[in-house]
């Protein structure tokens, strides 16, 4: 057994529970006990890990195309349709499986260094993504993409392969497969219906983009007379484990459908802001009981994989939208990256530091001016959200296994990955 002692444990629940002078016990990759040190039972045989800072739950990134580190900073200043059509898709057409695996390995190491232990990935070469996160020791829910791009198999074959891949993967590991039909504006509705039926049959996460921009649904609206959420409901796409990314341009009727079908939302404030896609109705979604978790989106449209920075931005944008400094509390912002994000992807074993959950832990060293002053224990949570503390993440564990030690990812050679990513990105940018 491992016994962690820390200045405090931040649980990751909506209430913003903070346990000062805390002990957390881990056995076989699972949290066995957490609470005040004064209440901890003696554990003379435990391996003790004394930490000077606070312990957080591993952050959960609900929407990512992480191998797009190969395109970080490219297509600057373009709206989404031109960003995709003129720069990203042509360069992605030159991708190899090796490119994807190297890029995902680098991105996974970056996320672990930032305290992100789980990400929902929608990208090409899903088996290579799985190999990458297995190498780094992270977790991933891989939503195998369905998209009609040149050179890719017919959509029916893509769907069949995706279902076979998911059905053939053992449960209980660090990799889970789902289905990732790109969006209603890029796919036939019949494929979306088939993908949703397969996801429900096999209890898979169905992950797609919805209402990211104001105009993406115009053609569908003209053809069918219905909004995209209404179309999805009419074609039996909703129901089961559905996670919709972005959901920026939603009216009241759309939100009512999300409530009715318990559709979860991946909120990507940094990407939405960079591409000028809009500001999501976050406060209204939460008040309606819609499950929402934070996502970074891809590192070509963010351009980071820093979920704590996105939590701060989510709170800022929500307060600006509502003209209300209480529109999203620090506790809620942090919850959106932890417990709420785990709920959004249907993983009740992640996202909170409570007994019975996976021991995905993040240590933030609070011996820094950014953590002064602390008058009440709640100040620790406030500083986590508002003070830009990601550089203070020192250690990360996944299922009790340490994968970041003193700010360095221990499972891969980050410097070699940096050089490899730079070389591959140059080749893709110049058509080599």
VOVEX-629721 format. One record per residue (C-alpha): x negated, y, z; residue number from 1. Coordinates in steps of 0.25 Angstrom, whole numbers, plus 5000, padded with zeros to 4 digits. Layout:
px|py|pz|nr
X|Y|Z|NUM
...
REM end
This chain:
px|py|pz|nr
5000|5000|5000|1
4996|5014|4997|2
4999|5025|5007|3
4999|5040|5002|4
4998|5051|5011|5
5001|5065|5006|6
5004|5080|5011|7
5018|5077|5005|8
5026|5068|4996|9
5035|5075|4986|10
5046|5065|4984|11
5052|5070|4970|12
5066|5070|4974|13
5076|5082|4970|14
5076|5087|4985|15
5061|5089|4984|16
5058|5080|4996|17
5043|5083|5001|18
5038|5073|5012|19
5026|5080|5019|20
5014|5073|5025|21
5019|5060|5018|22
5015|5046|5016|23
5019|5037|5004|24
5017|5022|5003|25
5015|5015|4990|26
5015|5000|4988|27
5015|4992|4975|28
5017|5005|4967|29
5029|5009|4975|30
5032|5019|4986|31
5035|5012|4998|32
5036|5024|5008|33
5036|5039|5008|34
5037|5048|5020|35
5031|5057|5030|36
5018|5051|5035|37
5023|5052|5050|38
5033|5041|5046|39
5024|5032|5038|40
5022|5018|5043|41
5008|5014|5046|42
5001|5008|5033|43
4987|5004|5038|44
4984|4995|5026|45
4989|5006|5015|46
4979|5012|5006|47
4981|5027|5010|48
4980|5038|5000|49
4979|5052|5007|50
4983|5063|4998|51
4981|5078|5001|52
4993|5083|4993|53
5007|5079|4989|54
5013|5066|4983|55
5023|5067|4972|56
5030|5057|4964|57
5024|5054|4950|58
5031|5064|4940|59
5040|5059|4930|60
5040|5065|4916|61
5053|5062|4909|62
5049|5066|4895|63
5036|5066|4888|64
5029|5063|4875|65
5016|5062|4882|66
5007|5057|4870|67
5010|5071|4864|68
4997|5076|4872|69
4991|5074|4858|70
5000|5086|4853|71
4998|5095|4866|72
4999|5110|4862|73
5002|5107|4848|74
5013|5114|4840|75
5013|5125|4850|76
5025|5135|4848|77
5034|5127|4839|78
5049|5123|4843|79
5052|5109|4845|80
5056|5105|4830|81
5044|5111|4824|82
5035|5106|4835|83
5039|5092|4832|84
5041|5093|4817|85
5028|5101|4813|86
5018|5096|4823|87
5022|5085|4833|88
5028|5075|4824|89
5018|5076|4813|90
5007|5074|4823|91
5014|5062|4830|92
5015|5055|4816|93
5000|5053|4817|94
5000|5047|4831|95
4995|5033|4833|96
4998|5024|4845|97
4983|5027|4850|98
4986|5042|4850|99
4999|5040|4858|100
4992|5031|4868|101
4980|5040|4870|102
4989|5052|4871|103
4999|5045|4881|104
4987|5041|4890|105
4982|5055|4891|106
4996|5061|4893|107
4999|5050|4904|108
4986|5053|4911|109
4989|5068|4911|110
5003|5066|4916|111
4998|5057|4928|112
4988|5068|4931|113
5000|5078|4932|114
5008|5068|4941|115
5017|5062|4930|116
5017|5047|4932|117
5029|5044|4923|118
5033|5050|4909|119
5044|5047|4899|120
5037|5046|4886|121
5043|5047|4872|122
5033|5045|4862|123
5027|5036|4851|124
5020|5023|4853|125
5027|5019|4866|126
5018|5007|4869|127
5005|5016|4868|128
5012|5026|4878|129
5014|5014|4887|130
5000|5010|4886|131
4995|5024|4889|132
5003|5025|4902|133
4999|5011|4906|134
4985|5016|4905|135
4987|5028|4913|136
4996|5022|4924|137
5008|5031|4922|138
5022|5028|4920|139
5030|5030|4907|140
5044|5028|4902|141
5042|5027|4887|142
5054|5031|4878|143
5050|5025|4865|144
5053|5036|4855|145
5063|5034|4843|146
5061|5045|4833|147
5061|5044|4817|148
5048|5049|4814|149
5040|5046|4801|150
5032|5033|4802|151
5040|5027|4813|152
5049|5015|4812|153
5064|5016|4810|154
5071|5021|4822|155
5078|5007|4824|156
5065|5000|4825|157
5059|5011|4835|158
5071|5008|4844|159
5070|4993|4843|160
5055|4994|4846|161
5058|5004|4858|162
5068|4995|4864|163
5059|4982|4863|164
5048|4990|4869|165
5056|4994|4881|166
5063|4981|4883|167
5049|4974|4882|168
5043|4982|4893|169
5043|4977|4907|170
5049|4985|4918|171
5042|4990|4930|172
5030|4995|4924|173
5025|5009|4921|174
5030|5010|4907|175
5045|5010|4903|176
5050|5011|4889|177
5063|5018|4885|178
5069|5024|4872|179
5065|5037|4866|180
5074|5042|4855|181
5069|5055|4851|182
5082|5064|4850|183
5095|5065|4843|184
5090|5075|4833|185
5079|5065|4828|186
5086|5051|4829|187
5099|5045|4823|188
5110|5045|4834|189
5111|5030|4831|190
5097|5028|4836|191
5099|5036|4848|192
5112|5027|4851|193
5104|5014|4849|194
5092|5019|4858|195
5102|5022|4869|196
5109|5009|4868|197
5095|5002|4869|198
5091|5011|4881|199
5103|5007|4889|200
5102|4993|4885|201
5088|4992|4891|202
5089|5003|4901|203
5079|5011|4894|204
5076|5026|4895|205
5082|5033|4883|206
5074|5046|4881|207
5077|5056|4870|208
5076|5071|4868|209
5089|5079|4869|210
5092|5094|4867|211
5078|5099|4867|212
5080|5110|4858|213
5092|5119|4854|214
5093|5115|4840|215
5089|5100|4839|216
5104|5095|4840|217
5109|5105|4830|218
5110|5095|4818|219
5116|5084|4827|220
5126|5095|4832|221
5130|5099|4818|222
5131|5084|4813|223
5139|5079|4825|224
5144|5091|4832|225
5138|5086|4845|226
5127|5090|4854|227
5115|5080|4856|228
5119|5075|4870|229
5134|5073|4865|230
5129|5066|4853|231
5120|5057|4862|232
5132|5054|4870|233
5141|5051|4858|234
5131|5041|4852|235
5129|5033|4865|236
5115|5038|4868|237
5117|5042|4882|238
5118|5033|4894|239
5108|5025|4901|240
5094|5030|4904|241
5094|5043|4895|242
5083|5053|4896|243
5085|5066|4887|244
5073|5075|4886|245
5075|5090|4886|246
5090|5092|4885|247
5088|5107|4884|248
5100|5111|4876|249
5111|5105|4883|250
5125|5111|4885|251
5135|5107|4896|252
5141|5096|4888|253
5128|5090|4886|254
5124|5090|4901|255
5137|5084|4904|256
5134|5072|4895|257
5120|5071|4902|258
5127|5070|4915|259
5137|5060|4910|260
5127|5051|4904|261
5116|5053|4915|262
5106|5058|4904|263
5093|5062|4910|264
5085|5074|4905|265
5070|5075|4903|266
5068|5090|4906|267
5055|5096|4898|268
5054|5110|4902|269
5040|5113|4897|270
5042|5107|4883|271
5056|5114|4882|272
5049|5127|4886|273
5037|5125|4877|274
5046|5122|4864|275
5056|5132|4868|276
5067|5122|4868|277
5074|5128|4880|278
5077|5126|4895|279
5085|5114|4900|280
5097|5116|4909|281
5090|5109|4920|282
5098|5114|4932|283
5111|5111|4926|284
5106|5097|4922|285
5102|5094|4937|286
5115|5100|4942|287
5123|5091|4933|288
5115|5079|4939|289
5107|5076|4926|290
5094|5069|4928|291
5082|5077|4924|292
5067|5075|4924|293
5056|5083|4919|294
5048|5080|4907|295
5035|5086|4900|296
5039|5082|4886|297
5027|5080|4877|298
5014|5087|4880|299
5015|5094|4866|300
5027|5102|4871|301
5024|5104|4885|302
5011|5103|4884|303
5008|5097|4897|304
5012|5084|4905|305
5014|5092|4918|306
5027|5088|4924|307
5025|5097|4936|308
5023|5109|4927|309
5036|5105|4920|310
5043|5104|4934|311
5039|5119|4937|312
5044|5123|4923|313
5057|5116|4924|314
5060|5124|4937|315
5056|5137|4931|316
5064|5135|4918|317
5076|5130|4926|318
5076|5143|4935|319
5074|5152|4923|320
5086|5145|4916|321
5095|5146|4928|322
5089|5160|4933|323
5089|5153|4946|324
5076|5150|4955|325
5083|5139|4961|326
5087|5132|4948|327
5077|5121|4950|328
5070|5119|4963|329
5055|5114|4964|330
5061|5101|4970|331
5069|5099|4958|332
5058|5102|4948|333
5049|5092|4955|334
5060|5082|4955|335
5062|5084|4940|336
5048|5078|4938|337
5049|5067|4948|338
5062|5061|4954|339
5072|5067|4944|340
5063|5063|4932|341
5062|5049|4937|342
5077|5049|4938|343
5078|5055|4924|344
5071|5043|4918|345
5078|5032|4926|346
5066|5029|4935|347
5070|5029|4950|348
5057|5023|4954|349
5049|5035|4950|350
5049|5050|4953|351
5050|5050|4968|352
5041|5047|4980|353
5051|5038|4987|354
5051|5023|4992|355
5052|5013|4981|356
5048|5022|4970|357
5035|5020|4961|358
5023|5026|4968|359
5020|5036|4957|360
5013|5047|4965|361
5007|5061|4962|362
4997|5068|4972|363
4996|5083|4971|364
4985|5089|4979|365
4991|5101|4987|366
4978|5106|4992|367
4979|5118|4982|368
4984|5132|4983|369
4996|5128|4974|370
5001|5121|4986|371
5000|5133|4996|372
5007|5137|5004|373
5016|5125|5008|374
5025|5130|5020|375
5036|5119|5018|376
5035|5105|5012|377
5044|5109|5000|378
5033|5119|4996|379
5025|5107|4991|380
5036|5104|4981|381
5037|5119|4977|382
5022|5119|4974|383
5023|5106|4966|384
5033|5113|4957|385
5028|5127|4956|386
5013|5128|4958|387
5008|5120|4946|388
5002|5109|4954|389
4999|5098|4943|390
4984|5100|4944|391
4985|5096|4958|392
4990|5082|4955|393
4978|5074|4960|394
4983|5059|4960|395
4994|5051|4953|396
4999|5037|4956|397
5008|5028|4948|398
5014|5016|4955|399
5004|5018|4966|400
4992|5018|4956|401
4983|5030|4955|402
4982|5035|4941|403
4977|5050|4944|404
4967|5052|4955|405
4962|5066|4959|406
4968|5072|4946|407
4962|5062|4936|408
4970|5051|4929|409
4962|5038|4933|410
4968|5028|4923|411
4963|5035|4910|412
4951|5043|4905|413
4957|5057|4903|414
4945|5063|4897|415
4945|5052|4886|416
4960|5054|4884|417
4958|5069|4882|418
4948|5068|4871|419
4956|5057|4864|420
4969|5065|4865|421
4962|5077|4859|422
4956|5069|4847|423
4969|5062|4844|424
4977|5075|4845|425
4967|5082|4835|426
4969|5070|4825|427
4985|5071|4826|428
4985|5086|4824|429
4976|5086|4812|430
4982|5074|4805|431
4971|5064|4807|432
REM end
